[in-house]
Amino acid sequence: MAALAASAHPTSEPPVAASLASGDSRVALPYLGPLDLPLLLRYFERRAIGGVEHVDLGAGTYRRTVVVDGSPRILELSVGSGGAGHDGDPRLRLTDPAGRPLPAPDLEVVERARHIFSLDADPTAALAHLRGDGELWAAMNTDPGLRVPGTWDPFETGVRAIVGQQVSVAGASTITGRIARRAGLPLPAGVTGLTHLFPTAEALAAADLAGVGMPTARIAAVTAWATAVAGGAVRLDGVVHRPADGGARRLPGRRPGPAPGPRPGRSAQPRRPQRPGRALAPLAGPRRPAPLARRLRSLVP
């Protein structure tokens, strides 16, 4: 794993279009600031959906099944010594299900692939904002390459969020893999560990999920989520829509919680932060979450 040491890059804007190397099926993915690639790979390895995703920590590769222009493909992100460029940039490659390389992907595929590793984020901006709180800044500065992992498919992420309620990380990955095998399109034998596409919203809405290992209420929530996306009641196009019926907030089986944005008729003020979790508790001192909550509230942009 020595080849996967966290690296630092200049903070100038990376030219996404320029990363489409002419005549090369592997596309360099430059990024902003420091980036802890080994940590990202370990995160995805623990949460990989069986048959849909596969992470090889030794080789430094993340692979998953995707659909590009209506055809099944294998997307590969390489960050190991054999896959990353001389500058340390991750490399993107598309293959067919049998593993045969395809021409360099178009810009839309590149941008979606970049989102998986949050390559367009600028962690230096977050560190600069936290500089006002010396203790929090020191904690973050110990690993400035931390980033929030992204995703290829927001619909898939919604399914993961529902499945992952009140179960372990390993349990959620196992159940999501069963869902993929139950409702996803199977692929011909080819790339090791990748056997299915993640199901479309239409396929999952019509699937019988009995026996996959979820309570009845959670199955109903997954089905309702898929039905809402397939029917257009919930749109995943990056635009905020607020349907009169509450949209995703009214899905059966969803645990109650605050709305993801401001309520109609109210200004878009940040919500009051919840009590800090166990990860931040040491900064607040033993049994003293309230002081940290006040500190976090003061840092809200």
N, C-alpha and C positions, 0 to 999 in steps of 0.2 A: 504493500500500500504506500510505499515511499513515493511512488510516482504520482500519488493522488494528494500530496500535501496541499493544504489550502493556499491559494495563490492570490496575488493582488494585481489589479489592472489599473491603468489610468482612469480617471473619472470623467473623461470626455465622452460624449455621446457616441455609442458604437454604430457605424453605418450598417443597418440590417441588409439593405439591398446589396451592398458591396461584398457581403459574405457569400453571395452566390457565385462560387468560383466557376468560371467558364470551363466546360469540358471535364469537370471533376465531379464524380457522384457523391463525394463527401463534401459537406458544406461547413465551413468554419463558423462558429457562433461566438463572436466577441461579446464581452460583457463589461459592465461598469463595476469599479471598485473591487474590494476583496470578496472572495467567494469560497466557502468551505464545501468543495465538491465531495469529499469523502463522507461528510455528514449527510449531505443530500442523498447520496447513493444508499447509505445505511437506512435512512428514513424510508425510501421507496422499497428497499429490499424487505423490510419488516412488514410492509403493507401491500406487497405485490398481490394482485388478483391472479390466482392460479389459472393458467391457460391464456390469460390476456396480457400479463406483464411478467418479465423475467429480468432479474438483476444478477450480474456476475461481478461480485466485489473484487475478485482477483484480477479480472480483465478490465475492470472499470467501465462496464457497459450497462446501460438500461435499454431494454427492448420491450416493445408492446405492439399489439395488433391495432391497426387503424383502418379507416376507410378514406381513400383519397380518390376523388372523381368517380365515385361509385364502385371502386375496386378494392378488394382487401389488400393491405400492404403491411409490412413490418417496418416500424420506425425504430431506428437505433441511435442512441446518444452515447458517444464514446468519450470518456475522460481519462482513460488509462494511457500508459506510455505508447501503446500501439495505436490508439485512436485519436488522441488529442494532437493538435498541431504543435509545432515547435514553440509557439507562443503560449501554449497552455490552454488555448481555447477548446471547449468541447467541439466535437464534430458530429454532424447529423448525416445519416444515410438512410435511404429508403431501399427496401428490397421487396421482391414478390414473396408470397408465402413459402416458397421453396428456398429462399435465401439468395436468389440471384439479384445482383445489384441493378438498380434502375437509374435513369438519368437524374441529375440534380433536381430536387423538388422546387416547386414554385414558391413565391414569396409568402403566400397564405400559410402553407405548410411550415415554412421556416418560422414564421411568427408564432404559430401555435406550439411548435416544438420549443421555442425559446421560453414560452410561458411555463412549461413543465419545470424548468430549473430557475424560474424567476430571473432570467438573465437581463431583463430591462429594468429591474429594481436598482436603486442606488442606496446601498446601506450607509454610505457616508453621510447622507442627508439625515437619516435616522439618528446616527451617532451625534451629529452636530446639534440636533434638537434636544437630545438627552444630556448634552453637556451641562445644562443648567442644574442637573441633579447629580452631584459628584458620585454618589454611591451607585445609582443606576448606570451612570455612564461608565464607571469602572467595571461593573459586571458585564455590560455589553462589550466593552473594549477588549475584554479577555479573548473574545472570538468575534471580531468584526465581520467575519464572513458569513454569519448567520443570515438566512433568508427564509421567508415564508414559502414553502413548496407550492408549486402551481399545479396545473392539470391540463390534460389534452382536451377533455370533454366535460363541460359543466353538467350535462345530464348525468353522466356517470358519477360525478362528485356528489350530486344530490342523492343518488341511490346509496352511495357510501355513507353519507351523513345519516340517513335513516337506518341503515343496517347497523351502523356502529353505535347506536344508542344502548348504553348499559351492557355492553359486551367488551371483551378484551380486544386488543388490536389483532391478535392472531385469530380469534374467533370471528371477527368481522371480515377478515380476509378470506377465511375458509368459506363463510356463508356467501360472500359476494362471488367467489369462484364457482360455487354451486349454481348461483343464479345465472352466471355467464354460460355455464354448460347446459343449463336447462333451456334458456331462451336465446342464446347467442348463436350466430351462424358458425358452424364448424369449418375449420380450415383443413386442407389436405396436409398430410404429414410433411414436415419441412423443418423449420427452425425449432431447435430444442426448446421445449417448455411452453411453446405458443400454439394453442390448439383452437381457440375460438375468438371471434370478434365479440366485444361487449355488445349486449343486445340494444337494439334501437328502442326508442320510447314506444313505438307502435308494437313491436314484438313483445316487450315486457308487459305492456298493458293487457295483452291477450294471453299471457303465460299463466299456467297453473303452478304456483310456487309452494304448494303443499309439500311438506317434507324436506324443505331446504334448511330447517333449523331455526326458524323465526316464529315468534308468537303470532297468533292470528291478526292482532291489531297492527303489528308491524308489516305483515304481508299486505294488509289493506292499505297501509300508508305507501308502500312501494308501488302498488298497483295504481293508487290514486295519483301519485307523483307522475308516473309514466303516462297515465291517461290525460292528466292536465297538460303535460308537455306535448304529447302527441296531438291533442286537440287544439292547442294554441292558447289555452287558458293561462298557462305560464310560459313566457317567452324567455329564451336564453340568448338573446342577441346583443346583450350588453346595454340595452336601454331599460331604464326603470319604468315599469308599468304598475299601476295600482288599480287592479280590478275592484269593482264595488263589493264583490263577495269575499275579498280578503286574499284571493289567490292561494299561494302555497301555505299561508298561515292557517288555512282552514282544512288542510289535509287530515284525514282520519289517522290516528296513531301518532301524530306529531306531538312531542312534549310541549306544553305551554311555555311561552316566552315572549319577550317584547318584539314588536314589529321590527323588521330590518331597516326601517327608515322613519322619518317624521310622519306623524299622523296628519290626515287632511285637516287644513285649517290652522296648523301649528308651524312655527318656524323650524327650519332645519338645524336645530341646535344639537350638539353631540349629546348622546344619552349619558346619564350618570354611570361611571364605571362600576362593574360588579365588584364584589369583594375579591381581593387578589387570591389566586390559587396557590397550590402548594409550591409551584416552581418559583414564585416570588416571595413566599413566606419568610425565607431566611433574611431577606432584606428588611422586613418589618420588625424582626425580633420575635422572640417566643410569645405566642398568643397575642400578638398586637397587629392584626391586619388593618385596623382603621387608619393608623398614621400612613401606611403605605398607600392606601386607597386615596387619601387626600393628596399625597405626592403625585400619584398617577393622574389624578384629576387636574392638577395644575399643569401637567404636560400635554393635555389634549390641545391639538392645534386650533 
